[in-house]
Amino acid sequence: GNSVTQMEGPVTLSEEAFLTINCTYTATGYPSLFWYVQYPGEGLQLLLKATKADDKGSNKGFEATYRKETTSFHLEKGSVQVSDSAVYFCALTQGGSEKLVFGKGTKLTVNP
Amino acid sequence: DAGVIQSPRHEVTEMGQEVTLRCKPISGHNSLFWYRQTMMRGLELLIYFNNNVPIDDSGMPEDRFSAKMPNASFSTLKIQPSEPRDSAVYFCASILSGTGVTGELFFGEGSRLTVL
């Protein structure tokens, strides 16, 4: 079945450091890929998405590129801020379904 | 515009008691999802509805769990009887389906359940 694997956290960085959170997926066909973010005490919210190979999703300085050859969708940001501290979830849907399959999440803490 | 509204935000109950969680989706959205979040298992889809009809309940852990959507603006998730292993954060999410845009769910703030 479809699945998503994320790098295990927690990840702790200093402000202005470079961030990478790895995500790989297993799926038949061509899934759509997503990154969701969960700030403390809140629900998840969509951060960015990509719907086909080589697409790059971007938002709030975060980027991720859909790599079909490596079945990956790694999240990157060039300079993190304290306000980026949150849990980040990689997810996929497939075949026009609305069902999201999530990775286990990676907790990011950014220190001043 | 109001987002997805869940209640209660926090619930502490004793083993064996009935628990009812409530969700009001975003007005106009026609699909609703219930997820459970735990440290061990991450986010699990329990059930989802489209146009008030349950489409996939394969994630409902056992008969103690039931979900209803009597109309487009309200859904409940009930656990009876509750057990300590049901302790988790339960999220409701909604989306307008059929637009060709998939996966962009809008989540509520969650209901944190503790069963003692």
HADDOCK unambig.tbl for C-alpha pairs under 7 A between the chains (distance, minus, plus):
assign (segid A and resid 42 and name CA) (segid B and resid 109 and name CA) 4.81 0.50 0.50
assign (segid A and resid 43 and name CA) (segid B and resid 107 and name CA) 5.45 0.50 0.50
assign (segid A and resid 43 and name CA) (segid B and resid 108 and name CA) 5.41 0.50 0.50
assign (segid A and resid 43 and name CA) (segid B and resid 109 and name CA) 4.21 0.50 0.50
assign (segid A and resid 43 and name CA) (segid B and resid 110 and name CA) 6.13 0.50 0.50
assign (segid A and resid 44 and name CA) (segid B and resid 107 and name CA) 5.72 0.50 0.50
assign (segid A and resid 45 and name CA) (segid B and resid 106 and name CA) 6.56 0.50 0.50
assign (segid A and resid 45 and name CA) (segid B and resid 107 and name CA) 6.63 0.50 0.50
assign (segid A and resid 46 and name CA) (segid B and resid 104 and name CA) 6.53 0.50 0.50
assign (segid A and resid 93 and name CA) (segid B and resid 103 and name CA) 6.18 0.50 0.50
assign (segid A and resid 96 and name CA) (segid B and resid 102 and name CA) 6.46 0.50 0.50
assign (segid A and resid 97 and name CA) (segid B and resid 102 and name CA) 6.82 0.50 0.50
assign (segid A and resid 98 and name CA) (segid B and resid 102 and name CA) 5.40 0.50 0.50
assign (segid A and resid 98 and name CA) (segid B and resid 103 and name CA) 5.32 0.50 0.50
assign (segid A and resid 99 and name CA) (segid B and resid 103 and name CA) 6.88 0.50 0.50
assign (segid A and resid 100 and name CA) (segid B and resid 103 and name CA) 6.07 0.50 0.50
assign (segid A and resid 102 and name CA) (segid B and resid 43 and name CA) 6.37 0.50 0.50
assign (segid A and resid 104 and name CA) (segid B and resid 42 and name CA) 4.75 0.50 0.50
assign (segid A and resid 104 and name CA) (segid B and resid 43 and name CA) 6.78 0.50 0.50
